[in-house]
Amino acid sequence: MDYPGLAGRTGHFSFGAPRDVTIGGDGSRVVFLRSSGPEDPHAALWLLTVATAEETLIADGPIDSYAIDRDARVAAFARDGRLFRVDLLGRTVTEVATDEPAEDPRPDPIGRNIGYVTPGGSAALRVVGPGGDRLMAGEPGTAWREHGGLITWGVPDPAAVQFGRRRGWWWSPDGGQILATRTAAGTSLHLLDLDDGWVDVHWDRETYPYVVNVRWAEGGGPLITVLRRMQQHGLVLAIDPRTGETQVHAELADARWVEPVEGTPRHLPDGRVLVGGELAHDGFDARCLFADGSLLTPPGLYVRRVVGTLPRTGTPSGAPDLVVEGTDGDPAAQSVFRVRTSLSGGGAEARKVSSTPGWHRAEASGDVLVMDDTVWRADARVATLGNLAAPLPYHPRPALERVTDRRLPAAVLYPTGFVGGQKIPVLVTLGDGPGHQQVTSDPAAWQERQWWADAGFAVVSVDSRGTPGVAPSFEKVVHRRLGDVALTDQVDALHVLLGKHPDLDLSSVSVRGTGLGGWLAAMAVLRRPEVFHRAVARRPVTDWTALPAPFAERYLGDRLDSADVYAHHSLAEAAAQSDHSRPLLLVGSSLPGFDSTPSATLDEELAFLRG
């Protein structure tokens, strides 16, 4: 199928699809965002009533994000600094007067008050409700600069964003307290009572400066994960909401870096604390879940995310099942599993509930599971959320395989209608680089690559070591030697693939990537010009010392003690040592002696790679 002007339009494939699905704690209502179709990026707020399977438009867009109370009776969202309260039972939307512009509004669990953050460099945390709008914490004005930076409340610090934590404040389950971050020279946590009380959270912030995960839900006080700066050791701490004192529930350690599991830590109903970790002994190499030290997941299950819990029928203990997204053998697939939390008789048990191969996602709360777009209550299929997205323009059929003795996930995608027996140029795609999977069973992920294939390339994608989904050791072997390991894997995979795909023309190999993938694409033609002949690098990482410390140090170690490692991974250093024999186009960046441009369409990239 011809699809001209694909550049910049790949996001349109998701317009009209349900997103940001949340489920009320009692399972009665499912709330989500959805736009009106493939050309409309502006999402509106929708409600599905589970008992009747009826969908209702609640609030017109544009709505970028929203939050609900515990049982999805009240929702809140902000637009252009204005705060809106949504009565999901009465299906009405009311603008709430605030003293300051509002961002990140969140109703308390009982739907009485709404907290929000003020925008700007010195963000403050406020609460508006029946008693009016009042400041909970904030230190505005340049007079409050601390070590050269403004103090912010309730906003995730730059380090937190690198770990995937995009929130800076949390309601207590009863709505009487808020746990909030204060960010200045470092990050601290504070418990704010709505009756004006104040408690600082105590832990060794100097030793463990990174607050990675925070969760406060029914069943106990707040749980947090904190890491040392070098990320090789961390603690899971329980906070006493009365005193702010902390208790260690688990230690996390790895000689390379600790990788907490998304959705953990959390309290189980019986009081145990669920922690994500790794099993790396007795021949095991897995990302697992533990409850107070007991293994809950089989070693063959690679856990990607803990979604929530669902009741488990037929057991006297009443212990629920965990709902987990993970992989059990094929890293190209993501499945949904129910994991037993009760260990009485039989050990770890995980049952796959997604019935088809592919890349599945889920949300769970109460007794309701939303898997992909399908809503389930217990074992009954209740409804399918309406999907107004346009059909995908291509129907790619990549040949997925595992190659080399390292069993690297790899794929070859040919032009539509390609007939074997003729040599075809190769385009190696690096996507966003190590740390981001390319070889997946998700058709949407292959749309742009099919465009490239139909432009006359055999598109090759290889998930080199450093990529998640296989095993912890596979991800972390790149520590302090990412460039060498990733390039070696790409080269070795190409040569092995030639044995299985003899039409690949390895005398004409192009490579392209973005961000970290752009850095690796540039490194490919600078360091291995005998294999890679042309490259396009979009917004490449040119100097690792300029990156946020949590990201750079995870891969390359302490920048103060590893100057040689950082220099070895510098594009400027690689360019200085190169003979500049291979064409390299840098988009959004520059290096002396190479072509660069502020921006480029896919058609312009194609013209360059055709040379």
Disulfide bonds with the S-S distance in Angstrom:
none
